[in-house]
Amino acid sequence: MNSLIFDISITFMVIAIIPCIYRVIKGPTIPDRVIAIDAMTTVIVVILGIYSYMQESAFFMDVALVLAIISFVGTVTISKYLDEGAVF
């Protein structure tokens, strides 16, 4: 039963990535694309967390945490650059 629930949740997460990919490709502005990439990495972090729990391995959770940190820093950096024209 647990395996079925995890499989269904991962399937829904993969389906949730599809609109993000569309917005990255067809996004009318750069901020739209940045937000879509941020949402996509959030979904990927959730998928890695679920997979880590399914496999009973902490390695995938470490990868998910590093990806979340890099995604956050990247989003803040790009947002600051778009707003002010410089990062520092």
DSSP file (Angstrom, degrees, kcal/mol; ACC not computed):
  #  RESIDUE AA STRUCTURE BP1 BP2  ACC     N-H-->O    O-->H-N    N-H-->O    O-->H-N    TCO  KAPPA ALPHA  PHI   PSI    X-CA   Y-CA   Z-CA
    1    1 A M     >        0   0    0      0, 0.0     4,-2.0     0, 0.0     5,-0.2   0.000 360.0 360.0 360.0 -43.6    0.0    0.0    0.0
    2    2 A N  H  >  +     0   0    0      1,-0.2     4,-2.5     2,-0.2     5,-0.2   0.906 360.0  53.2 -61.2 -41.2    2.8    2.4    0.9
    3    3 A S  H  > S+     0   0    0      1,-0.2     4,-2.5     2,-0.2    -1,-0.2   0.886 107.5  51.4 -62.6 -38.6    4.5    1.7   -2.4
    4    4 A L  H  > S+     0   0    0      2,-0.2     4,-2.4     1,-0.2    -1,-0.2   0.912 110.0  48.9 -64.6 -42.7    1.3    2.5   -4.3
    5    5 A I  H  X S+     0   0    0     -4,-2.0     4,-2.4     2,-0.2    -2,-0.2   0.911 112.6  48.1 -64.7 -41.9    0.9    5.8   -2.6
    6    6 A F  H  X S+     0   0    0     -4,-2.5     4,-2.4     2,-0.2     5,-0.2   0.901 111.1  50.6 -65.9 -40.4    4.5    6.8   -3.2
    7    7 A D  H  X S+     0   0    0     -4,-2.5     4,-2.1    -5,-0.2    -2,-0.2   0.911 111.7  47.7 -62.9 -42.4    4.2    5.8   -6.9
    8    8 A I  H  X S+     0   0    0     -4,-2.4     4,-2.3     2,-0.2    -2,-0.2   0.910 111.8  50.1 -65.6 -41.7    1.1    7.9   -7.3
    9    9 A S  H  X S+     0   0    0     -4,-2.4     4,-1.9     1,-0.2    -2,-0.2   0.898 111.0  48.3 -66.8 -38.9    2.7   10.9   -5.6
   10   10 A I  H  X S+     0   0    0     -4,-2.4     4,-2.3     2,-0.2    -1,-0.2   0.887 109.7  53.9 -66.9 -37.4    5.8   10.7   -7.8
   11   11 A T  H  X S+     0   0    0     -4,-2.1     4,-2.1     1,-0.2    -2,-0.2   0.922 109.2  47.6 -61.2 -44.1    3.5   10.5  -10.8
   12   12 A F  H  X S+     0   0    0     -4,-2.3     4,-1.8     1,-0.2    -1,-0.2   0.867 110.3  52.8 -65.5 -35.3    1.7   13.6   -9.8
   13   13 A M  H  X S+     0   0    0     -4,-1.9     4,-0.9     2,-0.2    -2,-0.2   0.903 108.5  49.3 -66.4 -40.2    5.0   15.4   -9.2
   14   14 A V  H >X S+     0   0    0     -4,-2.3     4,-0.7     1,-0.2     3,-0.6   0.897 110.7  50.5 -65.4 -39.1    6.2   14.5  -12.6
   15   15 A I  H >< S+     0   0    0     -4,-2.1     3,-0.7     1,-0.2    -1,-0.2   0.851 105.4  57.9 -65.2 -33.2    2.9   15.8  -14.1
   16   16 A A  H 3X S+     0   0    0     -4,-1.8     4,-0.7     1,-0.2    -1,-0.2   0.723  98.2  61.0 -69.8 -20.8    3.4   19.0  -12.1
   17   17 A I  H <X S+     0   0    0     -4,-0.9     4,-2.4    -3,-0.6    -1,-0.2   0.785  87.8  74.5 -74.9 -26.8    6.7   19.6  -13.8
   18   18 A I  H <X S+     0   0    0     -4,-0.7     4,-2.1    -3,-0.7    -1,-0.2   0.904  95.5  46.0 -58.9 -47.5    5.1   19.8  -17.3
   19   19 A P  H  > S+     0   0    0      0, 0.0     4,-2.3     0, 0.0    -1,-0.2   0.860 111.5  54.8 -63.9 -31.0    3.6   23.3  -16.9
   20   20 A C  H  X S+     0   0    0     -4,-0.7     4,-2.1     2,-0.2    -2,-0.2   0.922 107.8  48.2 -65.4 -43.0    6.9   24.5  -15.4
   21   21 A I  H  X S+     0   0    0     -4,-2.4     4,-2.0     1,-0.2    -1,-0.2   0.903 110.8  51.9 -63.8 -40.4    8.8   23.3  -18.5
   22   22 A Y  H  X S+     0   0    0     -4,-2.1     4,-3.1    -5,-0.2     5,-0.2   0.921 110.2  48.0 -60.8 -43.9    6.2   25.0  -20.7
   23   23 A R  H  X S+     0   0    0     -4,-2.3     4,-1.4     1,-0.2    -1,-0.2   0.836 109.3  53.4 -69.6 -32.0    6.6   28.3  -18.9
   24   24 A V  H  < S+     0   0    0     -4,-2.1    -1,-0.2     2,-0.2    -2,-0.2   0.906 117.2  38.0 -66.4 -40.0   10.4   28.1  -19.1
   25   25 A I  H  < S+     0   0    0     -4,-2.0    -2,-0.2    -5,-0.2    -3,-0.2   0.925 131.3  26.2 -77.2 -45.2   10.2   27.6  -22.9
   26   26 A K  H  < S+     0   0    0     -4,-3.1    -3,-0.2    -5,-0.2    -2,-0.2   0.355  82.3 139.4-103.2   4.3    7.4   30.0  -23.7
   27   27 A G     <  -     0   0    0     -4,-1.4     6,-0.1    -5,-0.2    -4,-0.0  -0.234  46.7-146.4 -55.0 130.7    7.6   32.4  -20.8
   28   28 A P  S    S+     0   0    0      0, 0.0     2,-0.3     0, 0.0    -1,-0.2   0.825  78.5  29.2 -71.6 -28.6    7.1   35.9  -22.1
   29   29 A T  S  > S-     0   0    0      1,-0.1     4,-1.4     0, 0.0     5,-0.1  -0.852  80.7-114.7-128.4 165.1    9.5   37.5  -19.6
   30   30 A I  H  > S+     0   0    0     -2,-0.3     4,-2.4     1,-0.2     5,-0.2   0.901 113.8  56.3 -66.2 -41.6   12.6   36.5  -17.8
   31   31 A P  H  > S+     0   0    0      0, 0.0     4,-2.4     0, 0.0    -1,-0.2   0.875 104.5  54.6 -59.1 -34.4   11.0   36.7  -14.3
   32   32 A D  H  > S+     0   0    0      1,-0.2     4,-2.0     2,-0.2    -2,-0.2   0.917 109.8  46.7 -61.7 -41.7    8.4   34.2  -15.5
   33   33 A R  H  X S+     0   0    0     -4,-1.4     4,-2.3     2,-0.2    -1,-0.2   0.885 110.6  52.1 -68.0 -38.9   11.1   31.8  -16.5
   34   34 A V  H  X S+     0   0    0     -4,-2.4     4,-2.3     1,-0.2    -2,-0.2   0.923 110.8  47.5 -63.7 -43.8   13.0   32.3  -13.2
   35   35 A I  H  X S+     0   0    0     -4,-2.4     4,-2.5     1,-0.2    -1,-0.2   0.883 111.2  51.8 -65.2 -38.0    9.8   31.5  -11.2
   36   36 A A  H  X S+     0   0    0     -4,-2.0     4,-2.3     2,-0.2    -2,-0.2   0.899 110.3  48.0 -65.8 -40.1    9.1   28.4  -13.4
   37   37 A I  H  X S+     0   0    0     -4,-2.3     4,-2.5     2,-0.2    -2,-0.2   0.901 111.6  50.8 -66.8 -39.3   12.7   27.1  -12.8
   38   38 A D  H  X S+     0   0    0     -4,-2.3     4,-1.8     2,-0.2    -2,-0.2   0.920 111.8  46.9 -63.6 -43.4   12.3   27.7   -9.1
   39   39 A A  H  X S+     0   0    0     -4,-2.5     4,-2.1     1,-0.2    -2,-0.2   0.888 111.4  52.4 -64.4 -38.4    9.0   25.9   -9.0
   40   40 A M  H  X S+     0   0    0     -4,-2.3     4,-2.2     1,-0.2    -2,-0.2   0.912 109.1  48.3 -65.3 -42.4   10.5   23.0  -11.0
   41   41 A T  H  X S+     0   0    0     -4,-2.5     4,-2.3     1,-0.2    -1,-0.2   0.851 108.8  55.1 -68.5 -31.3   13.4   22.6   -8.7
   42   42 A T  H  X S+     0   0    0     -4,-1.8     4,-2.0     2,-0.2    -1,-0.2   0.920 109.0  47.1 -64.5 -42.3   11.0   22.6   -5.7
   43   43 A V  H  X S+     0   0    0     -4,-2.1     4,-2.4     1,-0.2    -2,-0.2   0.897 111.3  51.5 -65.1 -39.4    9.1   19.8   -7.3
   44   44 A I  H  X S+     0   0    0     -4,-2.2     4,-2.6     2,-0.2    -2,-0.2   0.884 107.4  52.9 -65.3 -37.9   12.4   17.9   -8.0
   45   45 A V  H  X S+     0   0    0     -4,-2.3     4,-2.2     2,-0.2    -1,-0.2   0.906 109.8  48.7 -62.5 -41.2   13.4   18.4   -4.3
   46   46 A V  H  X S+     0   0    0     -4,-2.0     4,-2.5     2,-0.2    -2,-0.2   0.913 110.5  50.7 -64.9 -42.1   10.1   16.8   -3.3
   47   47 A I  H  X S+     0   0    0     -4,-2.4     4,-2.8     1,-0.2    -2,-0.2   0.926 110.9  48.7 -60.9 -44.4   10.6   13.9   -5.7
   48   48 A L  H  X S+     0   0    0     -4,-2.6     4,-2.4     1,-0.2    -1,-0.2   0.877 110.4  51.8 -64.0 -36.7   14.1   13.3   -4.3
   49   49 A G  H  X S+     0   0    0     -4,-2.2     4,-2.0     2,-0.2    -2,-0.2   0.920 112.0  45.3 -64.5 -43.7   12.7   13.4   -0.7
   50   50 A I  H  X S+     0   0    0     -4,-2.5     4,-2.4     2,-0.2    -2,-0.2   0.921 114.3  48.6 -64.6 -43.5   10.0   10.9   -1.5
   51   51 A Y  H  X S+     0   0    0     -4,-2.8     4,-2.4     1,-0.2    -2,-0.2   0.882 109.1  53.6 -65.3 -36.8   12.5    8.7   -3.3
   52   52 A S  H  X>S+     0   0    0     -4,-2.4     5,-1.9     1,-0.2     4,-0.8   0.904 110.4  47.0 -62.5 -41.5   14.9    9.0   -0.4
   53   53 A Y  H  <5S+     0   0    0     -4,-2.0     3,-0.3     2,-0.2    -2,-0.2   0.892 111.9  50.6 -67.2 -39.3   12.2    7.8    1.9
   54   54 A M  H  <5S+     0   0    0     -4,-2.4    -2,-0.2     1,-0.2    -1,-0.2   0.900 116.6  39.9 -65.0 -40.6   11.3    4.9   -0.4
   55   55 A Q  H  <5S-     0   0    0     -4,-2.4    -1,-0.2     2,-0.2    -2,-0.2   0.532 103.2-130.6 -86.8  -6.5   14.9    3.7   -0.7
   56   56 A E  T  <5 +     0   0    0     -4,-0.8     2,-0.4    -3,-0.3    -3,-0.2   0.911  63.2 134.2  54.5  46.1   15.7    4.3    3.0
   57   57 A S     >< -     0   0    0     -5,-1.9     4,-0.5    -6,-0.2     3,-0.3  -0.991  51.3-158.1-129.4 130.4   18.8    6.2    1.9
   58   58 A A  H  > S+     0   0    0     -2,-0.4     4,-2.0     1,-0.2     5,-0.2   0.627  83.1  80.9 -80.1 -13.1   20.0    9.5    3.3
   59   59 A F  H  > S+     0   0    0      1,-0.2     4,-2.0     2,-0.2    -1,-0.2   0.921  91.8  47.2 -60.6 -45.4   22.1   10.2    0.2
   60   60 A F  H  > S+     0   0    0     -3,-0.3     4,-2.2     1,-0.2    -1,-0.2   0.826 109.2  54.7 -68.6 -30.4   19.1   11.4   -1.9
   61   61 A M  H  X S+     0   0    0     -4,-0.5     4,-2.3     2,-0.2    -1,-0.2   0.880 106.5  51.9 -68.8 -36.8   18.0   13.6    0.9
   62   62 A D  H  X S+     0   0    0     -4,-2.0     4,-2.3     2,-0.2    -2,-0.2   0.919 110.2  48.5 -62.5 -43.1   21.4   15.2    1.0
   63   63 A V  H  X S+     0   0    0     -4,-2.0     4,-2.4     1,-0.2    -2,-0.2   0.901 110.5  51.8 -62.9 -40.7   21.2   15.8   -2.7
   64   64 A A  H  X S+     0   0    0     -4,-2.2     4,-2.2     2,-0.2    -2,-0.2   0.903 110.0  48.5 -63.7 -41.5   17.7   17.3   -2.3
   65   65 A L  H  X S+     0   0    0     -4,-2.3     4,-2.2     2,-0.2    -2,-0.2   0.908 111.9  48.2 -67.0 -41.4   18.9   19.7    0.4
   66   66 A V  H  X S+     0   0    0     -4,-2.3     4,-2.6     1,-0.2     5,-0.2   0.917 111.9  50.2 -64.3 -42.3   21.9   20.9   -1.7
   67   67 A L  H  X S+     0   0    0     -4,-2.4     4,-2.4     1,-0.2    -2,-0.2   0.888 109.7  51.2 -62.8 -39.0   19.6   21.4   -4.7
   68   68 A A  H  X S+     0   0    0     -4,-2.2     4,-2.2     2,-0.2    -1,-0.2   0.904 111.4  47.4 -65.2 -41.2   17.2   23.4   -2.6
   69   69 A I  H  X S+     0   0    0     -4,-2.2     4,-2.5     2,-0.2     5,-0.2   0.932 113.6  46.9 -66.1 -45.7   20.0   25.7   -1.2
   70   70 A I  H  X S+     0   0    0     -4,-2.6     4,-2.5     1,-0.2    -2,-0.2   0.899 112.3  51.1 -63.4 -40.2   21.4   26.2   -4.7
   71   71 A S  H  X S+     0   0    0     -4,-2.4     4,-2.4    -5,-0.2    -1,-0.2   0.918 111.2  47.6 -63.3 -44.0   18.0   27.0   -6.1
   72   72 A F  H  X S+     0   0    0     -4,-2.2     4,-2.4     2,-0.2     5,-0.2   0.944 114.1  45.5 -63.6 -48.6   17.2   29.5   -3.4
   73   73 A V  H  X S+     0   0    0     -4,-2.5     4,-2.4     1,-0.2    -1,-0.2   0.906 114.0  50.1 -63.0 -41.2   20.5   31.3   -3.8
   74   74 A G  H  X S+     0   0    0     -4,-2.5     4,-2.6    -5,-0.2     5,-0.2   0.902 110.8  48.5 -64.2 -41.7   20.2   31.3   -7.6
   75   75 A T  H  X S+     0   0    0     -4,-2.4     4,-2.4     2,-0.2    -2,-0.2   0.916 113.2  46.9 -65.6 -43.3   16.7   32.7   -7.5
   76   76 A V  H  X S+     0   0    0     -4,-2.4     4,-2.3    -5,-0.2    -2,-0.2   0.906 113.5  49.4 -64.9 -40.6   17.6   35.5   -5.1
   77   77 A T  H  X S+     0   0    0     -4,-2.4     4,-2.3    -5,-0.2    -2,-0.2   0.933 113.1  45.0 -64.7 -46.8   20.7   36.3   -7.1
   78   78 A I  H  X S+     0   0    0     -4,-2.6     4,-2.6     2,-0.2     5,-0.2   0.901 113.0  51.8 -65.2 -40.1   18.9   36.5  -10.4
   79   79 A S  H  X S+     0   0    0     -4,-2.4     4,-2.0    -5,-0.2    -1,-0.2   0.916 110.8  47.5 -63.2 -42.6   16.0   38.5   -8.9
   80   80 A K  H  X>S+     0   0    0     -4,-2.3     4,-2.9     2,-0.2     5,-0.5   0.899 112.1  50.3 -65.6 -39.1   18.5   41.0   -7.4
   81   81 A Y  H  X5S+     0   0    0     -4,-2.3     4,-1.9     1,-0.2    -2,-0.2   0.913 111.9  47.1 -65.1 -41.9   20.3   41.3  -10.8
   82   82 A L  H  <5S+     0   0    0     -4,-2.6    -1,-0.2     1,-0.2    -2,-0.2   0.839 117.7  43.4 -68.3 -32.2   17.0   41.9  -12.6
   83   83 A D  H  <5S+     0   0    0     -4,-2.0    -2,-0.2    -5,-0.2    -1,-0.2   0.928 131.4  17.5 -78.9 -46.3   15.9   44.5  -10.1
   84   84 A E  H  <5S-     0   0    0     -4,-2.9    -3,-0.2     2,-0.2    -2,-0.2   0.630  93.9-121.7-105.5 -17.0   19.1   46.5   -9.6
   85   85 A G  S  <<S+     0   0    0     -4,-1.9     2,-0.3    -5,-0.5    -4,-0.2   0.405  88.5  63.2  88.5  -4.2   21.2   45.5  -12.6
   86   86 A A        -     0   0    0     -6,-0.5    -2,-0.2     1,-0.1    -1,-0.1  -0.989  67.1-145.3-149.8 151.8   24.1   44.2  -10.4
   87   87 A V              0   0    0     -2,-0.3    -1,-0.1     1,-0.1    -6,-0.0   0.894 360.0 360.0 -85.6 -43.2   24.5   41.5   -7.9
   88   88 A F              0   0    0     -7,-0.0    -1,-0.1    -8,-0.0    -7,-0.0   0.418 360.0 360.0-104.5 360.0   26.9   43.2   -5.5
